[in-house]
């Protein structure tokens, strides 16, 4: 699990790197660690993507 300051930094870095780009095929992506399918769920008016294996 990441802490709030780390998540803020990661979010800022992702925003800078992805600005103007389109992220495609996240729904059909698989986790590089376990190979399971990445889950997409609605959260606080947006979407989150996560690996169910990584949430244990």
FENHUVEN-V216104 format. One record per residue. N is the residue number from 1. RES is the residue in one letter. NEAR is the number of other ideal C-beta (glycine too) atoms within 8 Angstrom. D_LAST is the distance of its C-alpha to the last C-alpha in Angstrom with 1 decimal. Layout:
# FENHUVEN-V216104
N_RES_NEAR_D_LAST + N_RES_NEAR_D_LAST
This chain:
# FENHUVEN-V216104
1_X_2_10.3 + 2_X_5_14.0 + 3_X_6_16.7 + 4_X_5_19.3 + 5_X_6_22.0 + 6_X_8_20.0 + 7_X_9_18.9 + 8_X_8_22.5 + 9_X_8_23.8 + 10_X_9_21.5 + 11_X_8_22.5 + 12_X_8_26.1 + 13_X_8_26.1 + 14_X_8_24.6 + 15_X_8_27.2 + 16_X_7_30.0 + 17_X_7_29.0 + 18_X_8_28.5 + 19_X_6_31.5 + 20_X_3_33.7 + 21_X_6_31.5 + 22_X_3_29.8 + 23_X_5_26.3 + 24_X_4_26.4 + 25_X_5_24.3 + 26_X_9_20.9 + 27_X_7_20.3 + 28_X_5_21.2 + 29_X_9_19.4 + 30_X_7_16.8 + 31_X_12_14.2 + 32_X_3_16.2 + 33_X_7_13.5 + 34_X_7_12.5 + 35_X_5_15.2 + 36_X_9_13.4 + 37_X_7_15.0 + 38_X_12_14.3 + 39_X_8_14.1 + 40_X_8_16.7 + 41_X_7_16.9 + 42_X_5_19.6 + 43_X_7_18.9 + 44_X_3_21.8 + 45_X_4_24.4 + 46_X_6_22.8 + 47_X_7_20.0 + 48_X_7_16.6 + 49_X_9_15.1 + 50_X_9_11.5 + 51_X_11_9.7 + 52_X_8_7.3 + 53_X_9_6.0 + 54_X_9_5.6 + 55_X_6_3.8 + 56_X_4_0.0
